[in-house]
């Protein structure tokens, strides 16, 4: 007796015709991204050509004479053409045009950087081995300029793509599968990152046949996933680790999706663990996921502290006119003190005095008990959208986060970091659950994931999740990304994001 399939299989996807039988395939398969990726290739090609030919002209002039006996009769132009071809080939080999990587995260930039680095490393080694002096001109000029311009071009292209995705365009159509709790978490996570390009169509949940989860319709039970995916023209089927399909069902689903060009994505049960801490090792066909423990000591953290202090010092020097202007504005409004000092809890639970440019009336702390009943904040946080204690100058400073520039002093003396979890108040820490106290394993930061993800609009649970994610997965690249995104948030602030 044949074992029944764990899910409904459309007739045209059944293997009745044998291994060589023709299967109908879906036509979407990210076809909507083809024009964008084609434009990206053209942009990269123009960038590479300008960088390489520009380096040739600056280093060697317009001469196209022989390079010497070691190379024969090749001209500088021929070498430049070969380098351009090699650079574009390296970008393709590094999957720099993979539609799954564009628009979100640092992986797209990493692929471009790796392609450029490997190419010019090979060029430098070859030139050294063959004693080709001409290569130095390309390595010294073309590599840094070309890589910088490639990354800048990707950033510019991404801005356009992200704007389209936030408008609901150029995104993958996703069908979720799993139990209600995990599907709800996936919906929230994907909705929080529209840049990633995942548009959730619906969900197949347990044995349910109707209803809604976080505003997403339930389309049927898990066993209907393949049928629903084909009917809806989905690009991605995202499977939660909680799915009841089982190992056999997942294997069969993967086989069935081979001919449809629908991607199968599995969301692991280990949440909020970033790639650098995850190592997949196959053992007898079984993929074992090794999760490295987070590290809170060592050279990387020492380097972070050094960069924090150097960065804070440079920022104070560069922004000194702004700091002086803010101080004068605060002083002139009501004649009170320029700075506001408040006790906050730092690394390992140690208290310190955090500085801010004063944005409230002088007796703000004394008036706090009268406003507690109107608290709009989540968890132990106190937030009030129209706090009567905030001054006119203070509202402007908060909108552009200028009041927090005083914390550069805290970074300089070592109490805070440029990037880290939000610095909590002692009364907030007193209400922390045990797992939330892990926020105190690193220094608090002037900015962080909470700063670029909604600030005052975040729920308490979401703010905690973002801070814990940072604590567990800190890397220098993540810090740079957060600082870059913070600059964008400050320049174009959300009118409802900070108050």
Protein Blocks (a to p, Z undefined) as FASTA:
>chain_A
ZZddfbdcdfklpcklojklccdddfklomlmmmmmmmmmmmmmmmmmmmmmmmmmmmno
jafcdfbjknojadfklmmmmmmmmmmmmmmmnopagfklgopajklmmmmmmmmmmmmm
mmmmmmmmnopaklmmmmmmmmmmmmmmmmmmmmmmmmmmmmmmmnopaiacdddeddfk
lmmmmmmmmmmmmmnopacfbdcehjbfbdceehiacfbdfklmmmmmmmnopabdcddf
kbcnbjmlmmmmmmmmmmnopacddddfbghiafklpccddeehiacdddddddfedjkl
mmmmmmmmmmmmmmmmmmmmmmmmmmmmmmmmnopafbdcdddddehhiacddddddfbd
fklmmmmmmmmmmpcbehjbdcdfblckbcfklmmmmmnommmmmmmmmmmnopacfbdc
ddddfklmmmpcfklmmmmmpccdfbdfklmnnpjmpcfklmmmmmmmmmmmgcfklmmm
mmmmmmmmmmmccfklpZZ
